[in-house]
Amino acid sequence: MTFLEKNDPETFQNYLKDASNYSGKAEKVFLPQTQDDVMAIVKMASKERKPLTVSGNRTGLAGGAIPQKGWIISPERMNQMGSVKVLGKDKAEITVGSGVLLSELFRETEKSGWLYPPDPTERNAAVGGTISTNASGARYYKYGATRHYVKSLNMILAAGDALELKRGNCRAREDGSFSIPLKSGSALKGKLPGYVMPNVKNAAGYFVEREMDLIDLLIGSEGTLGIVTQATLRLIRPPEKVFAGIAFFKDEEAAWSIVVRQTLEAEDQRLLFDVRALEYFDEASLNFLKPEYSNIPRSAKAAIWYEIETDRKREEKALEVWGGQLEISSALEESWFGETAKEQMVFREFRHALPVAVNEKVTKNGFRKVATDFAVPLQALPNIMKTYADLSVRHKIPYAVFGHIGNGHLHWNLLPENQSDFEISWELVKEAAREAIEFGGTISAEHGIGKMKIPFLRMLYGDQGLSEMAEVKKVFDPAGILGRGNIFPEELLPML
Ligand SMILES: Cc1cc2nc3c(=O)[nH]c(=O)nc-3n(C[C@H](O)[C@H](O)[C@H](O)COP(=O)(O)OP(=O)(O)OC[C@H]3O[C@@H](n4cnc5c(N)ncnc54)[C@H](O)[C@@H]3O)c2cc1C
C-alpha cells in the first residue's frame, strides 16, 4: 500500500475548516495515492464502522468536506494529469486523477488549444470536489455545469467495490428503478426519488430525471455515494474571439435591465455573438473591492462583468451592437473593456477578489458564512432582490449581493458581527428560501447542501423527498459511513 496517514491533529488542522469557515473534528487523515489505497482505506472504515469524509481542497462553502468525527480521506496525491486525447475536429477528452486542481487542468488543456468550459470562480478546487458538488460558475450561462463535461467516472464505494461508469452506458428505467453493474459482477439496485427538480440552475440534493443517465446521480452527490478517484472530461474548441468588460452603472435597476434584455429578448443578437458570462456586483460588493481597485468609478452603484464570444467575421458588428446595449442601459463612460486574454484575466481576478474579500470578512467576524445560493426564474429576480434588501435593512445586518445574475442566481451574503445577528441572519435566509421555492427556484444552485443547508433541502423536497434520497444512499452505502452529516439529517441514516 502507498497511502500515508496523519494521526496527530496538530498536523492536519487545515483539513478541519473549509472556505465557509465551517469547522469540525477528526481522528486521522488518510492520503491515498492509488485506487487500491482508497479501496483498502474504505474497507478499514467499513469494518471499524468509522464515518469517512472525503476532502477535496476544502474550497467548498457548505461544510461538506469537514467531518464532526471519524476519518478523513483526501485524494490530493491522486493528481495524475493525463494528456489531451483528440477524438475529432472539435472533440477531445482528458483523463485526470480526482486530486488534480482546476488551475492545473486549465493550464494543461489551454496549452493544447482546448477548453474545459466549467469555470467556478475558485480555481484551487480539486476536480473530484467540483464533480461531487457539480460546480459551475460564470460560464454556466452558456455552457452549463460540470456534469455536462463528465464522460466517465471511476469511484470506490463504501463497501470497497470499484465502479466505473461511462456516460451513455447505464440508464434508469421509466419507473425510476435502476441497476448499476459493479466491476465485481454484482449490481446496485434501487429506485430514484420521485421529486421533480426545480426548472432553474440546481445543485440541491441528488440529481433526478426521467430515464436519466446514472452517472448524473453520482455527480453532485457530495461525497455521500462514493469516492471519485478518476474522471474523463470532455473538452471543446475555444471560441475564435472573446471580448469582455466590467460595465458600471449608476443604479442597480440599470444593471439588471441589460441582463433581462440579453437573456429574455436578444434573439436577433445571437446571430452575432454568444454571451457566456453575466455576473453582478451590487454597491456593497463594489465597496468591498474599492481598497484594492481605486479605479472603480466614484458614481458606480452596481456593475456587470460580461464575457462575449464571437468570431473575426462578426466581431465588428457584434461590438457595435453590444456597445448599443450598454448605452441603452446607461452604462457609465468609465466602464472597463478588454479584448486581450491578459485584460480579461484582470476582470476575472476582479470577480474572484470579491468572494475572497467577503470570506475574509466572515472569518474576521468569527462566524460561519451566512449566504444564499438560491436561483430563481429570471422573471422573479427583482422580487427576490427586493426581499434580500428589505430583510437586511429591516434587521440592520450588513450585506452584499453578487453572482451569476444571468441565471437568476445571486449570492446574498449577510455579515453579522455578533451572535444574536448571526442567528437572526439564518432565520432571514430561511424566510428568503421559502420565497425562492414559491417562485419555482432552488435553495442551492451550485454550492450543494453539505452540513449547513439540510433544513432548506427539507423545505424544497419535503420529508418524503429526503427519505427517498436516503433509500438511494443505503443502496450505495448500507452502513452509512460516507459523507456522514452531508445532505441527510442523522435520523435518516443507519446508526454507527
Ligand atoms: C472564492 C470562492 C469562489 C467560489 N466560486 C464558486 C463558483 O463560482 N461556482 C461553484 O460552483 N463553486 C464555487 N465555490 C465553491 C467551491 O469552490 C466548489 O464547491 C468546489 O467544487 C469545491 O471543490 P473542493 O475540491 O474544494 O471540494 P471540497 O470543499 O473539499 O469538498 C466539497 C464536497 O465534495 C466532496 N468531495 C470532494 N472530493 C471528493 C471526491 N474525490 N469524491 C467524492 N466526494 C468528494 C466533499 O466530501 C464535499 O462534500 C467558490 C469557493 C470560493 C472559496
PDBQT file of the ligand as one rigid body, heavy atoms in Angstrom, charges set to zero:
ROOT
HETATM    1  C1  LIG A 501     -13.739  32.388  -3.502  1.00  0.00    +0.000 C 
HETATM    2  C2  LIG A 501     -14.624  31.234  -3.869  1.00  0.00    +0.000 A 
HETATM    3  C3  LIG A 501     -15.398  31.281  -5.018  1.00  0.00    +0.000 A 
HETATM    4  C4  LIG A 501     -16.210  30.194  -5.366  1.00  0.00    +0.000 A 
HETATM    5  N1  LIG A 501     -16.936  30.261  -6.518  1.00  0.00    +0.000 NA
HETATM    6  C5  LIG A 501     -17.660  29.182  -6.925  1.00  0.00    +0.000 A 
HETATM    7  C6  LIG A 501     -18.378  29.217  -8.161  1.00  0.00    +0.000 A 
HETATM    8  O1  LIG A 501     -18.364  30.194  -8.888  1.00  0.00    +0.000 OA
HETATM    9  N2  LIG A 501     -19.085  28.114  -8.502  1.00  0.00    +0.000 N 
HETATM   10  C7  LIG A 501     -19.121  26.988  -7.713  1.00  0.00    +0.000 A 
HETATM   11  O2  LIG A 501     -19.767  26.002  -8.088  1.00  0.00    +0.000 OA
HETATM   12  N3  LIG A 501     -18.472  26.950  -6.534  1.00  0.00    +0.000 NA
HETATM   13  C8  LIG A 501     -17.734  27.995  -6.125  1.00  0.00    +0.000 A 
HETATM   14  N4  LIG A 501     -17.054  27.954  -4.932  1.00  0.00    +0.000 N 
HETATM   15  C9  LIG A 501     -17.191  26.754  -4.072  1.00  0.00    +0.000 C 
HETATM   16  C10 LIG A 501     -16.136  25.651  -4.300  1.00  0.00    +0.000 C 
HETATM   17  O3  LIG A 501     -15.004  26.124  -4.960  1.00  0.00    +0.000 OA
HETATM   18  C11 LIG A 501     -16.752  24.484  -5.058  1.00  0.00    +0.000 C 
HETATM   19  O4  LIG A 501     -17.804  23.925  -4.296  1.00  0.00    +0.000 OA
HETATM   20  C12 LIG A 501     -15.764  23.357  -5.375  1.00  0.00    +0.000 C 
HETATM   21  O5  LIG A 501     -16.376  22.442  -6.243  1.00  0.00    +0.000 OA
HETATM   22  C13 LIG A 501     -15.247  22.601  -4.162  1.00  0.00    +0.000 C 
HETATM   23  O6  LIG A 501     -14.123  21.830  -4.539  1.00  0.00    +0.000 OA
HETATM   24  P1  LIG A 501     -13.088  21.298  -3.452  1.00  0.00    +0.000 P 
HETATM   25  O7  LIG A 501     -12.101  20.421  -4.117  1.00  0.00    +0.000 OA
HETATM   26  O8  LIG A 501     -12.523  22.412  -2.671  1.00  0.00    +0.000 OA
HETATM   27  O9  LIG A 501     -14.069  20.395  -2.583  1.00  0.00    +0.000 OA
HETATM   28  P2  LIG A 501     -14.268  20.328  -1.012  1.00  0.00    +0.000 P 
HETATM   29  O10 LIG A 501     -14.716  21.622  -0.454  1.00  0.00    +0.000 OA
HETATM   30  O11 LIG A 501     -13.057  19.720  -0.389  1.00  0.00    +0.000 OA
HETATM   31  O12 LIG A 501     -15.472  19.270  -0.957  1.00  0.00    +0.000 OA
HETATM   32  C14 LIG A 501     -16.746  19.596  -1.438  1.00  0.00    +0.000 C 
HETATM   33  C15 LIG A 501     -17.656  18.361  -1.366  1.00  0.00    +0.000 C 
HETATM   34  O13 LIG A 501     -17.240  17.376  -2.306  1.00  0.00    +0.000 OA
HETATM   35  C16 LIG A 501     -16.919  16.148  -1.649  1.00  0.00    +0.000 C 
HETATM   36  N5  LIG A 501     -15.741  15.601  -2.334  1.00  0.00    +0.000 N 
HETATM   37  C17 LIG A 501     -14.561  16.232  -2.535  1.00  0.00    +0.000 A 
HETATM   38  N6  LIG A 501     -13.742  15.435  -3.263  1.00  0.00    +0.000 NA
HETATM   39  C18 LIG A 501     -14.420  14.286  -3.499  1.00  0.00    +0.000 A 
HETATM   40  C19 LIG A 501     -14.110  13.076  -4.182  1.00  0.00    +0.000 A 
HETATM   41  N7  LIG A 501     -12.929  12.864  -4.772  1.00  0.00    +0.000 N 
HETATM   42  N8  LIG A 501     -15.050  12.088  -4.202  1.00  0.00    +0.000 NA
HETATM   43  C20 LIG A 501     -16.261  12.257  -3.607  1.00  0.00    +0.000 A 
HETATM   44  N9  LIG A 501     -16.595  13.376  -2.948  1.00  0.00    +0.000 NA
HETATM   45  C21 LIG A 501     -15.685  14.379  -2.894  1.00  0.00    +0.000 A 
HETATM   46  C22 LIG A 501     -16.677  16.518  -0.204  1.00  0.00    +0.000 C 
HETATM   47  O14 LIG A 501     -16.953  15.426   0.673  1.00  0.00    +0.000 OA
HETATM   48  C23 LIG A 501     -17.643  17.670  -0.025  1.00  0.00    +0.000 C 
HETATM   49  O15 LIG A 501     -18.930  17.183   0.242  1.00  0.00    +0.000 OA
HETATM   50  C24 LIG A 501     -16.243  29.036  -4.544  1.00  0.00    +0.000 A 
HETATM   51  C25 LIG A 501     -15.451  28.980  -3.391  1.00  0.00    +0.000 A 
HETATM   52  C26 LIG A 501     -14.655  30.066  -3.050  1.00  0.00    +0.000 A 
HETATM   53  C27 LIG A 501     -13.792  29.955  -1.825  1.00  0.00    +0.000 C 
ENDROOT
TORSDOF 0
